[in-house]
Amino acid sequence: MPNNDSINGPRLLEREDGLPPASPGLRLIVQGGERIYSGPPDVRSLLEARGENPAYVNVRLNGEVLNRRDFEKITLREGDKVDFLYFMGGGVV
């Protein structure tokens, strides 16, 4: 599974005026681990930051499985729990 270091720890981004931003990012629980995410606060952007293809993964947010078409509309909030659900094929037919 892809993993992008852009959300694996705190990132302090600087504004153009040289001062740190008011908030360095959102604290999220992603796949069971606490992460700081400093990108756009929608589900689709989080997936892309992780290197996930939104067409091939389902997302559970705070226990609720989301509809893919809503990924861009759903805003992440401080403390949200995000899990990626992968479907595997196989078995005997």
PDB file of N, CA, C and O in Angstrom:
ATOM      1  N   MET A   1       0.834  -1.186   0.000  1.00  0.00           N
ATOM      2  CA  MET A   1       0.000   0.000   0.000  1.00  0.00           C
ATOM      3  C   MET A   1       0.879   1.250   0.000  1.00  0.00           C
ATOM      4  O   MET A   1       1.867   1.325   0.730  1.00  0.00           O
ATOM      5  N   PRO A   2       0.515   2.209  -0.811  1.00  0.00           N
ATOM      6  CA  PRO A   2       1.328   3.422  -0.872  1.00  0.00           C
ATOM      7  C   PRO A   2       1.308   4.173   0.451  1.00  0.00           C
ATOM      8  O   PRO A   2       0.332   4.148   1.200  1.00  0.00           O
ATOM      9  N   ASN A   3       2.420   4.835   0.704  1.00  0.00           N
ATOM     10  CA  ASN A   3       2.495   5.660   1.899  1.00  0.00           C
ATOM     11  C   ASN A   3       3.353   6.863   1.566  1.00  0.00           C
ATOM     12  O   ASN A   3       4.499   6.715   1.141  1.00  0.00           O
ATOM     13  N   ASN A   4       2.814   8.032   1.754  1.00  0.00           N
ATOM     14  CA  ASN A   4       3.529   9.255   1.414  1.00  0.00           C
ATOM     15  C   ASN A   4       3.926   9.954   2.697  1.00  0.00           C
ATOM     16  O   ASN A   4       3.073  10.202   3.549  1.00  0.00           O
ATOM     17  N   ASP A   5       5.191  10.276   2.855  1.00  0.00           N
ATOM     18  CA  ASP A   5       5.683  10.904   4.081  1.00  0.00           C
ATOM     19  C   ASP A   5       5.101  12.290   4.325  1.00  0.00           C
ATOM     20  O   ASP A   5       5.350  12.879   5.377  1.00  0.00           O
ATOM     21  N   SER A   6       4.329  12.827   3.373  1.00  0.00           N
ATOM     22  CA  SER A   6       3.816  14.180   3.561  1.00  0.00           C
ATOM     23  C   SER A   6       2.838  14.276   4.722  1.00  0.00           C
ATOM     24  O   SER A   6       2.565  15.384   5.184  1.00  0.00           O
ATOM     25  N   ILE A   7       2.292  13.149   5.222  1.00  0.00           N
ATOM     26  CA  ILE A   7       1.394  13.239   6.368  1.00  0.00           C
ATOM     27  C   ILE A   7       1.872  12.391   7.532  1.00  0.00           C
ATOM     28  O   ILE A   7       1.127  12.193   8.492  1.00  0.00           O
ATOM     29  N   ASN A   8       3.108  11.881   7.471  1.00  0.00           N
ATOM     30  CA  ASN A   8       3.610  11.001   8.521  1.00  0.00           C
ATOM     31  C   ASN A   8       4.111  11.720   9.748  1.00  0.00           C
ATOM     32  O   ASN A   8       4.555  11.057  10.686  1.00  0.00           O
ATOM     33  N   GLY A   9       4.067  12.999   9.798  1.00  0.00           N
ATOM     34  CA  GLY A   9       4.532  13.740  10.957  1.00  0.00           C
ATOM     35  C   GLY A   9       4.219  15.208  10.802  1.00  0.00           C
ATOM     36  O   GLY A   9       3.727  15.632   9.756  1.00  0.00           O
ATOM     37  N   PRO A  10       4.495  15.983  11.819  1.00  0.00           N
ATOM     38  CA  PRO A  10       4.173  17.403  11.748  1.00  0.00           C
ATOM     39  C   PRO A  10       4.949  18.107  10.640  1.00  0.00           C
ATOM     40  O   PRO A  10       6.136  17.853  10.437  1.00  0.00           O
ATOM     41  N   ARG A  11       4.260  18.995   9.930  1.00  0.00           N
ATOM     42  CA  ARG A  11       4.904  19.860   8.939  1.00  0.00           C
ATOM     43  C   ARG A  11       4.499  21.273   9.268  1.00  0.00           C
ATOM     44  O   ARG A  11       3.309  21.586   9.301  1.00  0.00           O
ATOM     45  N   LEU A  12       5.448  22.114   9.506  1.00  0.00           N
ATOM     46  CA  LEU A  12       5.177  23.520   9.791  1.00  0.00           C
ATOM     47  C   LEU A  12       5.429  24.306   8.524  1.00  0.00           C
ATOM     48  O   LEU A  12       6.576  24.497   8.118  1.00  0.00           O
ATOM     49  N   LEU A  13       4.364  24.758   7.906  1.00  0.00           N
ATOM     50  CA  LEU A  13       4.484  25.499   6.656  1.00  0.00           C
ATOM     51  C   LEU A  13       4.590  26.974   6.959  1.00  0.00           C
ATOM     52  O   LEU A  13       3.974  27.457   7.909  1.00  0.00           O
ATOM     53  N   GLU A  14       5.349  27.687   6.182  1.00  0.00           N
ATOM     54  CA  GLU A  14       5.500  29.127   6.394  1.00  0.00           C
ATOM     55  C   GLU A  14       4.658  29.896   5.398  1.00  0.00           C
ATOM     56  O   GLU A  14       4.508  29.498   4.243  1.00  0.00           O
ATOM     57  N   ARG A  15       4.114  31.003   5.868  1.00  0.00           N
ATOM     58  CA  ARG A  15       3.369  31.888   4.979  1.00  0.00           C
ATOM     59  C   ARG A  15       4.374  32.753   4.228  1.00  0.00           C
ATOM     60  O   ARG A  15       5.559  32.786   4.558  1.00  0.00           O
ATOM     61  N   GLU A  16       3.881  33.443   3.223  1.00  0.00           N
ATOM     62  CA  GLU A  16       4.756  34.311   2.427  1.00  0.00           C
ATOM     63  C   GLU A  16       5.379  35.415   3.264  1.00  0.00           C
ATOM     64  O   GLU A  16       6.458  35.904   2.930  1.00  0.00           O
ATOM     65  N   ASP A  17       4.716  35.821   4.353  1.00  0.00           N
ATOM     66  CA  ASP A  17       5.273  36.895   5.180  1.00  0.00           C
ATOM     67  C   ASP A  17       6.327  36.374   6.157  1.00  0.00           C
ATOM     68  O   ASP A  17       6.835  37.134   6.981  1.00  0.00           O
ATOM     69  N   GLY A  18       6.660  35.081   6.072  1.00  0.00           N
ATOM     70  CA  GLY A  18       7.703  34.505   6.913  1.00  0.00           C
ATOM     71  C   GLY A  18       7.232  34.031   8.262  1.00  0.00           C
ATOM     72  O   GLY A  18       8.009  33.444   9.015  1.00  0.00           O
ATOM     73  N   LEU A  19       5.972  34.271   8.587  1.00  0.00           N
ATOM     74  CA  LEU A  19       5.446  33.815   9.875  1.00  0.00           C
ATOM     75  C   LEU A  19       4.828  32.428   9.729  1.00  0.00           C
ATOM     76  O   LEU A  19       4.309  32.095   8.664  1.00  0.00           O
ATOM     77  N   PRO A  20       4.874  31.621  10.776  1.00  0.00           N
ATOM     78  CA  PRO A  20       4.243  30.308  10.672  1.00  0.00           C
ATOM     79  C   PRO A  20       2.734  30.456  10.561  1.00  0.00           C
ATOM     80  O   PRO A  20       2.173  31.427  11.068  1.00  0.00           O
ATOM     81  N   PRO A  21       2.062  29.507   9.903  1.00  0.00           N
ATOM     82  CA  PRO A  21       0.612  29.584   9.802  1.00  0.00           C
ATOM     83  C   PRO A  21      -0.034  29.426  11.171  1.00  0.00           C
ATOM     84  O   PRO A  21       0.575  28.885  12.093  1.00  0.00           O
ATOM     85  N   ALA A  22      -1.265  29.899  11.297  1.00  0.00           N
ATOM     86  CA  ALA A  22      -1.980  29.812  12.571  1.00  0.00           C
ATOM     87  C   ALA A  22      -2.132  28.356  12.996  1.00  0.00           C
ATOM     88  O   ALA A  22      -2.076  28.064  14.191  1.00  0.00           O
ATOM     89  N   SER A  23      -2.319  27.455  12.073  1.00  0.00           N
ATOM     90  CA  SER A  23      -2.465  26.035  12.387  1.00  0.00           C
ATOM     91  C   SER A  23      -1.604  25.239  11.412  1.00  0.00           C
ATOM     92  O   SER A  23      -1.749  25.400  10.200  1.00  0.00           O
ATOM     93  N   PRO A  24      -0.717  24.389  11.907  1.00  0.00           N
ATOM     94  CA  PRO A  24       0.159  23.632  11.006  1.00  0.00           C
ATOM     95  C   PRO A  24      -0.558  22.518  10.267  1.00  0.00           C
ATOM     96  O   PRO A  24       0.012  21.935   9.345  1.00  0.00           O
ATOM     97  N   GLY A  25      -1.770  22.209  10.635  1.00  0.00           N
ATOM     98  CA  GLY A  25      -2.505  21.158   9.956  1.00  0.00           C
ATOM     99  C   GLY A  25      -3.502  20.497  10.883  1.00  0.00           C
ATOM    100  O   GLY A  25      -3.676  20.888  12.037  1.00  0.00           O
ATOM    101  N   LEU A  26      -4.142  19.495  10.345  1.00  0.00           N
ATOM    102  CA  LEU A  26      -5.136  18.739  11.103  1.00  0.00           C
ATOM    103  C   LEU A  26      -4.499  17.516  11.730  1.00  0.00           C
ATOM    104  O   LEU A  26      -3.709  16.821  11.090  1.00  0.00           O
ATOM    105  N   ARG A  27      -4.838  17.256  12.962  1.00  0.00           N
ATOM    106  CA  ARG A  27      -4.446  16.001  13.589  1.00  0.00           C
ATOM    107  C   ARG A  27      -5.516  14.981  13.250  1.00  0.00           C
ATOM    108  O   ARG A  27      -6.679  15.137  13.623  1.00  0.00           O
ATOM    109  N   LEU A  28      -5.115  13.939  12.541  1.00  0.00           N
ATOM    110  CA  LEU A  28      -6.030  12.881  12.126  1.00  0.00           C
ATOM    111  C   LEU A  28      -5.506  11.536  12.608  1.00  0.00           C
ATOM    112  O   LEU A  28      -4.312  11.386  12.865  1.00  0.00           O
ATOM    113  N   ILE A  29      -6.386  10.574  12.729  1.00  0.00           N
ATOM    114  CA  ILE A  29      -5.996   9.181  12.956  1.00  0.00           C
ATOM    115  C   ILE A  29      -6.177   8.493  11.606  1.00  0.00           C
ATOM    116  O   ILE A  29      -7.305   8.247  11.177  1.00  0.00           O
ATOM    117  N   VAL A  30      -5.066   8.181  10.938  1.00  0.00           N
ATOM    118  CA  VAL A  30      -5.093   7.585   9.604  1.00  0.00           C
ATOM    119  C   VAL A  30      -4.549   6.171   9.702  1.00  0.00           C
ATOM    120  O   VAL A  30      -3.404   5.955  10.100  1.00  0.00           O
ATOM    121  N   GLN A  31      -5.390   5.209   9.330  1.00  0.00           N
ATOM    122  CA  GLN A  31      -5.004   3.792   9.392  1.00  0.00           C
ATOM    123  C   GLN A  31      -4.499   3.430  10.797  1.00  0.00           C
ATOM    124  O   GLN A  31      -3.578   2.624  10.932  1.00  0.00           O
ATOM    125  N   GLY A  32      -5.082   4.006  11.818  1.00  0.00           N
ATOM    126  CA  GLY A  32      -4.737   3.670  13.192  1.00  0.00           C
ATOM    127  C   GLY A  32      -3.594   4.460  13.805  1.00  0.00           C
ATOM    128  O   GLY A  32      -3.304   4.285  14.988  1.00  0.00           O
ATOM    129  N   GLY A  33      -2.938   5.319  13.045  1.00  0.00           N
ATOM    130  CA  GLY A  33      -1.826   6.113  13.567  1.00  0.00           C
ATOM    131  C   GLY A  33      -2.115   7.603  13.501  1.00  0.00           C
ATOM    132  O   GLY A  33      -2.742   8.079  12.555  1.00  0.00           O
ATOM    133  N   GLU A  34      -1.658   8.337  14.503  1.00  0.00           N
ATOM    134  CA  GLU A  34      -1.883   9.787  14.494  1.00  0.00           C
ATOM    135  C   GLU A  34      -0.975  10.439  13.464  1.00  0.00           C
ATOM    136  O   GLU A  34       0.219  10.151  13.390  1.00  0.00           O
ATOM    137  N   ARG A  35      -1.562  11.314  12.680  1.00  0.00           N
ATOM    138  CA  ARG A  35      -0.841  12.025  11.623  1.00  0.00           C
ATOM    139  C   ARG A  35      -1.231  13.497  11.659  1.00  0.00           C
ATOM    140  O   ARG A  35      -2.306  13.857  12.140  1.00  0.00           O
ATOM    141  N   ILE A  36      -0.344  14.339  11.146  1.00  0.00           N
ATOM    142  CA  ILE A  36      -0.649  15.741  10.923  1.00  0.00           C
ATOM    143  C   ILE A  36      -0.768  15.910   9.414  1.00  0.00           C
ATOM    144  O   ILE A  36       0.164  15.608   8.668  1.00  0.00           O
ATOM    145  N   TYR A  37      -1.903  16.385   8.981  1.00  0.00           N
ATOM    146  CA  TYR A  37      -2.149  16.575   7.554  1.00  0.00           C
ATOM    147  C   TYR A  37      -2.296  18.062   7.283  1.00  0.00           C
ATOM    148  O   TYR A  37      -3.150  18.717   7.881  1.00  0.00           O
ATOM    149  N   SER A  38      -1.479  18.603   6.393  1.00  0.00           N
ATOM    150  CA  SER A  38      -1.471  20.040   6.141  1.00  0.00           C
ATOM    151  C   SER A  38      -1.941  20.414   4.744  1.00  0.00           C
ATOM    152  O   SER A  38      -1.699  21.528   4.280  1.00  0.00           O
ATOM    153  N   GLY A  39      -2.615  19.481   4.072  1.00  0.00           N
ATOM    154  CA  GLY A  39      -3.127  19.793   2.745  1.00  0.00           C
ATOM    155  C   GLY A  39      -4.559  20.289   2.789  1.00  0.00           C
ATOM    156  O   GLY A  39      -5.093  20.557   3.865  1.00  0.00           O
ATOM    157  N   PRO A  40      -5.187  20.414   1.618  1.00  0.00           N
ATOM    158  CA  PRO A  40      -6.594  20.812   1.580  1.00  0.00           C
ATOM    159  C   PRO A  40      -7.425  19.825   2.416  1.00  0.00           C
ATOM    160  O   PRO A  40      -7.166  18.623   2.375  1.00  0.00           O
ATOM    161  N   PRO A  41      -8.412  20.313   3.168  1.00  0.00           N
ATOM    162  CA  PRO A  41      -9.084  19.459   4.141  1.00  0.00           C
ATOM    163  C   PRO A  41     -10.225  18.604   3.595  1.00  0.00           C
ATOM    164  O   PRO A  41     -11.198  18.357   4.307  1.00  0.00           O
ATOM    165  N   ASP A  42     -10.124  18.149   2.348  1.00  0.00           N
ATOM    166  CA  ASP A  42     -11.170  17.256   1.845  1.00  0.00           C
ATOM    167  C   ASP A  42     -10.599  15.845   1.679  1.00  0.00           C
ATOM    168  O   ASP A  42      -9.386  15.661   1.582  1.00  0.00           O
ATOM    169  N   VAL A  43     -11.479  14.872   1.648  1.00  0.00           N
ATOM    170  CA  VAL A  43     -11.075  13.465   1.609  1.00  0.00           C
ATOM    171  C   VAL A  43     -10.284  13.150   0.346  1.00  0.00           C
ATOM    172  O   VAL A  43      -9.284  12.435   0.414  1.00  0.00           O
ATOM    173  N   ARG A  44     -10.702  13.657  -0.787  1.00  0.00           N
ATOM    174  CA  ARG A  44      -9.996  13.380  -2.055  1.00  0.00           C
ATOM    175  C   ARG A  44      -8.543  13.868  -1.990  1.00  0.00           C
ATOM    176  O   ARG A  44      -7.638  13.163  -2.437  1.00  0.00           O
ATOM    177  N   SER A  45      -8.316  15.043  -1.448  1.00  0.00           N
ATOM    178  CA  SER A  45      -6.952  15.568  -1.347  1.00  0.00           C
ATOM    179  C   SER A  45      -6.093  14.729  -0.411  1.00  0.00           C
ATOM    180  O   SER A  45      -4.908  14.524  -0.672  1.00  0.00           O
ATOM    181  N   LEU A  46      -6.681  14.243   0.675  1.00  0.00           N
ATOM    182  CA  LEU A  46      -5.941  13.354   1.576  1.00  0.00           C
ATOM    183  C   LEU A  46      -5.537  12.080   0.852  1.00  0.00           C
ATOM    184  O   LEU A  46      -4.400  11.626   0.986  1.00  0.00           O
ATOM    185  N   LEU A  47      -6.450  11.498   0.089  1.00  0.00           N
ATOM    186  CA  LEU A  47      -6.131  10.295  -0.683  1.00  0.00           C
ATOM    187  C   LEU A  47      -4.974  10.560  -1.643  1.00  0.00           C
ATOM    188  O   LEU A  47      -4.033   9.770  -1.728  1.00  0.00           O
ATOM    189  N   GLU A  48      -5.052  11.667  -2.354  1.00  0.00           N
ATOM    190  CA  GLU A  48      -3.997  11.990  -3.317  1.00  0.00           C
ATOM    191  C   GLU A  48      -2.663  12.239  -2.621  1.00  0.00           C
ATOM    192  O   GLU A  48      -1.616  11.855  -3.143  1.00  0.00           O
ATOM    193  N   ALA A  49      -2.685  12.873  -1.452  1.00  0.00           N
ATOM    194  CA  ALA A  49      -1.444  13.100  -0.706  1.00  0.00           C
ATOM    195  C   ALA A  49      -0.815  11.787  -0.269  1.00  0.00           C
ATOM    196  O   ALA A  49       0.405  11.698  -0.129  1.00  0.00           O
ATOM    197  N   ARG A  50      -1.631  10.777  -0.054  1.00  0.00           N
ATOM    198  CA  ARG A  50      -1.147   9.451   0.346  1.00  0.00           C
ATOM    199  C   ARG A  50      -0.751   8.599  -0.857  1.00  0.00           C
ATOM    200  O   ARG A  50      -0.228   7.497  -0.689  1.00  0.00           O
ATOM    201  N   GLY A  51      -0.994   9.098  -2.061  1.00  0.00           N
ATOM    202  CA  GLY A  51      -0.668   8.324  -3.259  1.00  0.00           C
ATOM    203  C   GLY A  51      -1.716   7.265  -3.573  1.00  0.00           C
ATOM    204  O   GLY A  51      -1.438   6.305  -4.292  1.00  0.00           O
ATOM    205  N   GLU A  52      -2.907   7.435  -3.040  1.00  0.00           N
ATOM    206  CA  GLU A  52      -3.998   6.487  -3.273  1.00  0.00           C
ATOM    207  C   GLU A  52      -4.798   6.918  -4.490  1.00  0.00           C
ATOM    208  O   GLU A  52      -4.967   8.113  -4.735  1.00  0.00           O
ATOM    209  N   ASN A  53      -5.288   5.957  -5.246  1.00  0.00           N
ATOM    210  CA  ASN A  53      -6.159   6.243  -6.376  1.00  0.00           C
ATOM    211  C   ASN A  53      -7.597   6.186  -5.875  1.00  0.00           C
ATOM    212  O   ASN A  53      -8.066   5.111  -5.501  1.00  0.00           O
ATOM    213  N   PRO A  54      -8.311   7.310  -5.858  1.00  0.00           N
ATOM    214  CA  PRO A  54      -9.669   7.330  -5.329  1.00  0.00           C
ATOM    215  C   PRO A  54     -10.625   6.345  -6.007  1.00  0.00           C
ATOM    216  O   PRO A  54     -11.646   5.979  -5.426  1.00  0.00           O
ATOM    217  N   ALA A  55     -10.305   5.915  -7.225  1.00  0.00           N
ATOM    218  CA  ALA A  55     -11.168   4.965  -7.927  1.00  0.00           C
ATOM    219  C   ALA A  55     -11.032   3.543  -7.379  1.00  0.00           C
ATOM    220  O   ALA A  55     -11.896   2.705  -7.638  1.00  0.00           O
ATOM    221  N   TYR A  56      -9.968   3.254  -6.630  1.00  0.00           N
ATOM    222  CA  TYR A  56      -9.698   1.886  -6.193  1.00  0.00           C
ATOM    223  C   TYR A  56      -9.693   1.682  -4.693  1.00  0.00           C
ATOM    224  O   TYR A  56      -9.292   0.622  -4.213  1.00  0.00           O
ATOM    225  N   VAL A  57     -10.130   2.673  -3.950  1.00  0.00           N
ATOM    226  CA  VAL A  57     -10.133   2.527  -2.494  1.00  0.00           C
ATOM    227  C   VAL A  57     -11.416   3.141  -1.943  1.00  0.00           C
ATOM    228  O   VAL A  57     -11.872   4.185  -2.411  1.00  0.00           O
ATOM    229  N   ASN A  58     -11.983   2.486  -0.955  1.00  0.00           N
ATOM    230  CA  ASN A  58     -13.100   3.070  -0.224  1.00  0.00           C
ATOM    231  C   ASN A  58     -12.549   3.708   1.034  1.00  0.00           C
ATOM    232  O   ASN A  58     -11.470   3.350   1.507  1.00  0.00           O
ATOM    233  N   VAL A  59     -13.300   4.656   1.569  1.00  0.00           N
ATOM    234  CA  VAL A  59     -12.849   5.377   2.752  1.00  0.00           C
ATOM    235  C   VAL A  59     -13.919   5.271   3.836  1.00  0.00           C
ATOM    236  O   VAL A  59     -15.112   5.448   3.588  1.00  0.00           O
ATOM    237  N   ARG A  60     -13.446   4.976   5.041  1.00  0.00           N
ATOM    238  CA  ARG A  60     -14.324   4.997   6.209  1.00  0.00           C
ATOM    239  C   ARG A  60     -13.877   6.185   7.052  1.00  0.00           C
ATOM    240  O   ARG A  60     -12.712   6.281   7.437  1.00  0.00           O
ATOM    241  N   LEU A  61     -14.808   7.084   7.334  1.00  0.00           N
ATOM    242  CA  LEU A  61     -14.531   8.280   8.127  1.00  0.00           C
ATOM    243  C   LEU A  61     -15.360   8.192   9.403  1.00  0.00           C
ATOM    244  O   LEU A  61     -16.590   8.201   9.365  1.00  0.00           O
ATOM    245  N   ASN A  62     -14.665   8.107  10.529  1.00  0.00           N
ATOM    246  CA  ASN A  62     -15.328   8.012  11.834  1.00  0.00           C
ATOM    247  C   ASN A  62     -16.364   6.888  11.852  1.00  0.00           C
ATOM    248  O   ASN A  62     -17.448   7.032  12.418  1.00  0.00           O
ATOM    249  N   GLY A  63     -16.007   5.766  11.220  1.00  0.00           N
ATOM    250  CA  GLY A  63     -16.866   4.579  11.235  1.00  0.00           C
ATOM    251  C   GLY A  63     -17.885   4.492  10.117  1.00  0.00           C
ATOM    252  O   GLY A  63     -18.561   3.472   9.985  1.00  0.00           O
ATOM    253  N   GLU A  64     -18.015   5.536   9.307  1.00  0.00           N
ATOM    254  CA  GLU A  64     -19.001   5.549   8.228  1.00  0.00           C
ATOM    255  C   GLU A  64     -18.293   5.425   6.877  1.00  0.00           C
ATOM    256  O   GLU A  64     -17.377   6.191   6.577  1.00  0.00           O
ATOM    257  N   VAL A  65     -18.727   4.449   6.061  1.00  0.00           N
ATOM    258  CA  VAL A  65     -18.156   4.280   4.722  1.00  0.00           C
ATOM    259  C   VAL A  65     -18.724   5.374   3.825  1.00  0.00           C
ATOM    260  O   VAL A  65     -19.937   5.570   3.756  1.00  0.00           O
ATOM    261  N   LEU A  66     -17.832   6.080   3.144  1.00  0.00           N
ATOM    262  CA  LEU A  66     -18.216   7.215   2.316  1.00  0.00           C
ATOM    263  C   LEU A  66     -18.493   6.800   0.876  1.00  0.00           C
ATOM    264  O   LEU A  66     -17.985   5.787   0.395  1.00  0.00           O
ATOM    265  N   ASN A  67     -19.298   7.591   0.210  1.00  0.00           N
ATOM    266  CA  ASN A  67     -19.546   7.412  -1.210  1.00  0.00           C
ATOM    267  C   ASN A  67     -18.433   8.134  -1.971  1.00  0.00           C
ATOM    268  O   ASN A  67     -18.129   9.291  -1.682  1.00  0.00           O
ATOM    269  N   ARG A  68     -17.835   7.453  -2.935  1.00  0.00           N
ATOM    270  CA  ARG A  68     -16.713   8.039  -3.693  1.00  0.00           C
ATOM    271  C   ARG A  68     -17.049   9.400  -4.297  1.00  0.00           C
ATOM    272  O   ARG A  68     -16.204  10.295  -4.318  1.00  0.00           O
ATOM    273  N   ARG A  69     -18.262   9.558  -4.782  1.00  0.00           N
ATOM    274  CA  ARG A  69     -18.610  10.820  -5.452  1.00  0.00           C
ATOM    275  C   ARG A  69     -18.639  12.001  -4.481  1.00  0.00           C
ATOM    276  O   ARG A  69     -18.687  13.154  -4.907  1.00  0.00           O
ATOM    277  N   ASP A  70     -18.612  11.715  -3.171  1.00  0.00           N
ATOM    278  CA  ASP A  70     -18.635  12.778  -2.170  1.00  0.00           C
ATOM    279  C   ASP A  70     -17.251  13.126  -1.621  1.00  0.00           C
ATOM    280  O   ASP A  70     -17.140  14.020  -0.783  1.00  0.00           O
ATOM    281  N   PHE A  71     -16.201  12.447  -2.068  1.00  0.00           N
ATOM    282  CA  PHE A  71     -14.861  12.660  -1.505  1.00  0.00           C
ATOM    283  C   PHE A  71     -14.447  14.133  -1.513  1.00  0.00           C
ATOM    284  O   PHE A  71     -13.855  14.609  -0.545  1.00  0.00           O
ATOM    285  N   GLU A  72     -14.751  14.856  -2.588  1.00  0.00           N
ATOM    286  CA  GLU A  72     -14.345  16.268  -2.688  1.00  0.00           C
ATOM    287  C   GLU A  72     -15.186  17.175  -1.803  1.00  0.00           C
ATOM    288  O   GLU A  72     -14.743  18.262  -1.432  1.00  0.00           O
ATOM    289  N   LYS A  73     -16.391  16.741  -1.463  1.00  0.00           N
ATOM    290  CA  LYS A  73     -17.320  17.574  -0.691  1.00  0.00           C
ATOM    291  C   LYS A  73     -17.160  17.402   0.819  1.00  0.00           C
ATOM    292  O   LYS A  73     -17.581  18.267   1.588  1.00  0.00           O
ATOM    293  N   ILE A  74     -16.561  16.306   1.242  1.00  0.00           N
ATOM    294  CA  ILE A  74     -16.481  16.011   2.676  1.00  0.00           C
ATOM    295  C   ILE A  74     -15.239  16.647   3.273  1.00  0.00           C
ATOM    296  O   ILE A  74     -14.116  16.366   2.854  1.00  0.00           O
ATOM    297  N   THR A  75     -15.456  17.505   4.253  1.00  0.00           N
ATOM    298  CA  THR A  75     -14.365  18.219   4.906  1.00  0.00           C
ATOM    299  C   THR A  75     -13.874  17.447   6.121  1.00  0.00           C
ATOM    300  O   THR A  75     -14.663  17.021   6.963  1.00  0.00           O
ATOM    301  N   LEU A  76     -12.563  17.276   6.199  1.00  0.00           N
ATOM    302  CA  LEU A  76     -11.949  16.630   7.361  1.00  0.00           C
ATOM    303  C   LEU A  76     -11.866  17.617   8.509  1.00  0.00           C
ATOM    304  O   LEU A  76     -11.684  18.818   8.311  1.00  0.00           O
ATOM    305  N   ARG A  77     -12.006  17.076   9.724  1.00  0.00           N
ATOM    306  CA  ARG A  77     -11.933  17.914  10.921  1.00  0.00           C
ATOM    307  C   ARG A  77     -10.932  17.329  11.901  1.00  0.00           C
ATOM    308  O   ARG A  77     -10.625  16.137  11.863  1.00  0.00           O
ATOM    309  N   GLU A  78     -10.435  18.174  12.767  1.00  0.00           N
ATOM    310  CA  GLU A  78      -9.489  17.779  13.806  1.00  0.00           C
ATOM    311  C   GLU A  78      -9.985  16.517  14.522  1.00  0.00           C
ATOM    312  O   GLU A  78     -11.127  16.460  14.979  1.00  0.00           O
ATOM    313  N   GLY A  79      -9.110  15.507  14.613  1.00  0.00           N
ATOM    314  CA  GLY A  79      -9.422  14.290  15.357  1.00  0.00           C
ATOM    315  C   GLY A  79     -10.172  13.230  14.578  1.00  0.00           C
ATOM    316  O   GLY A  79     -10.468  12.168  15.125  1.00  0.00           O
ATOM    317  N   ASP A  80     -10.494  13.489  13.301  1.00  0.00           N
ATOM    318  CA  ASP A  80     -11.203  12.486  12.507  1.00  0.00           C
ATOM    319  C   ASP A  80     -10.392  11.203  12.402  1.00  0.00           C
ATOM    320  O   ASP A  80      -9.162  11.227  12.373  1.00  0.00           O
ATOM    321  N   LYS A  81     -11.102  10.086  12.345  1.00  0.00           N
ATOM    322  CA  LYS A  81     -10.482   8.772  12.159  1.00  0.00           C
ATOM    323  C   LYS A  81     -10.771   8.334  10.726  1.00  0.00           C
ATOM    324  O   LYS A  81     -11.928   8.189  10.333  1.00  0.00           O
ATOM    325  N   VAL A  82      -9.702   8.126   9.948  1.00  0.00           N
ATOM    326  CA  VAL A  82      -9.819   7.789   8.530  1.00  0.00           C
ATOM    327  C   VAL A  82      -9.168   6.440   8.285  1.00  0.00           C
ATOM    328  O   VAL A  82      -8.017   6.213   8.659  1.00  0.00           O
ATOM    329  N   ASP A  83      -9.921   5.543   7.651  1.00  0.00           N
ATOM    330  CA  ASP A  83      -9.385   4.241   7.267  1.00  0.00           C
ATOM    331  C   ASP A  83      -9.612   4.037   5.781  1.00  0.00           C
ATOM    332  O   ASP A  83     -10.646   4.433   5.242  1.00  0.00           O
ATOM    333  N   PHE A  84      -8.643   3.417   5.120  1.00  0.00           N
ATOM    334  CA  PHE A  84      -8.764   3.082   3.709  1.00  0.00           C
ATOM    335  C   PHE A  84      -9.102   1.607   3.614  1.00  0.00           C
ATOM    336  O   PHE A  84      -8.469   0.775   4.265  1.00  0.00           O
ATOM    337  N   LEU A  85     -10.097   1.284   2.806  1.00  0.00           N
ATOM    338  CA  LEU A  85     -10.572  -0.086   2.659  1.00  0.00           C
ATOM    339  C   LEU A  85     -10.245  -0.577   1.256  1.00  0.00           C
ATOM    340  O   LEU A  85     -10.647   0.025   0.261  1.00  0.00           O
ATOM    341  N   TYR A  86      -9.515  -1.670   1.195  1.00  0.00           N
ATOM    342  CA  TYR A  86      -9.086  -2.234  -0.082  1.00  0.00           C
ATOM    343  C   TYR A  86      -9.812  -3.556  -0.302  1.00  0.00           C
ATOM    344  O   TYR A  86      -9.957  -4.354   0.623  1.00  0.00           O
ATOM    345  N   PHE A  87     -10.258  -3.777  -1.509  1.00  0.00           N
ATOM    346  CA  PHE A  87     -10.920  -5.031  -1.834  1.00  0.00           C
ATOM    347  C   PHE A  87      -9.960  -5.910  -2.600  1.00  0.00           C
ATOM    348  O   PHE A  87      -9.297  -5.470  -3.539  1.00  0.00           O
ATOM    349  N   MET A  88      -9.895  -7.175  -2.178  1.00  0.00           N
ATOM    350  CA  MET A  88      -8.981  -8.132  -2.800  1.00  0.00           C
ATOM    351  C   MET A  88      -9.802  -9.212  -3.506  1.00  0.00           C
ATOM    352  O   MET A  88     -10.810  -9.687  -2.984  1.00  0.00           O
ATOM    353  N   GLY A  89      -9.357  -9.580  -4.681  1.00  0.00           N
ATOM    354  CA  GLY A  89      -9.993 -10.683  -5.395  1.00  0.00           C
ATOM    355  C   GLY A  89      -9.245 -11.972  -5.098  1.00  0.00           C
ATOM    356  O   GLY A  89      -8.154 -11.962  -4.528  1.00  0.00           O
ATOM    357  N   GLY A  90      -9.833 -13.039  -5.483  1.00  0.00           N
ATOM    358  CA  GLY A  90      -9.151 -14.305  -5.305  1.00  0.00           C
ATOM    359  C   GLY A  90     -10.106 -15.391  -4.834  1.00  0.00           C
ATOM    360  O   GLY A  90     -11.312 -15.179  -4.704  1.00  0.00           O
ATOM    361  N   GLY A  91      -9.539 -16.538  -4.586  1.00  0.00           N
ATOM    362  CA  GLY A  91     -10.368 -17.654  -4.130  1.00  0.00           C
ATOM    363  C   GLY A  91     -10.602 -18.633  -5.265  1.00  0.00           C
ATOM    364  O   GLY A  91     -10.096 -18.468  -6.374  1.00  0.00           O
ATOM    365  N   VAL A  92     -11.376 -19.646  -4.958  1.00  0.00           N
ATOM    366  CA  VAL A  92     -11.670 -20.694  -5.932  1.00  0.00           C
ATOM    367  C   VAL A  92     -13.045 -20.423  -6.541  1.00  0.00           C
ATOM    368  O   VAL A  92     -14.009 -20.133  -5.832  1.00  0.00           O
ATOM    369  N   VAL A  93     -13.113 -20.524  -7.871  1.00  0.00           N
ATOM    370  CA  VAL A  93     -14.384 -20.299  -8.555  1.00  0.00           C
ATOM    371  C   VAL A  93     -14.942 -21.610  -9.013  1.00  0.00           C
ATOM    372  O   VAL A  93     -16.015 -21.648  -9.615  1.00  0.00           O
TER     373      VAL A  93
END
